[in-house]
Amino acid sequence: MGEAGIDRFHIAHVLNHRSVTHSTVTAIYDRYRYDKEKRAALETWGKELDGILKKTARLHLLSKDSSPSRGETLPTAVAVSAARSVVGA
């Protein structure tokens, strides 16, 4: 989440880490629930996960298109196939 640009404070609220969100005296008086910020953080995280899943699905399709050569493991075959598609070979 941090890599996606989400503030640590809002990450702590999403994860319900009270040691971070309630560690100061002012936190006792802060009754705001940060629902809008938590929703935005989770929507951003959802988009990140979507991208990861789409990338994984593309790699999976590549692995179906190229079966491993003799002595080559499936992950190696996928990496070789991906490299060929990038290079255009």
Beta strands, then each sheet from edge to edge (+ up, - down):
end
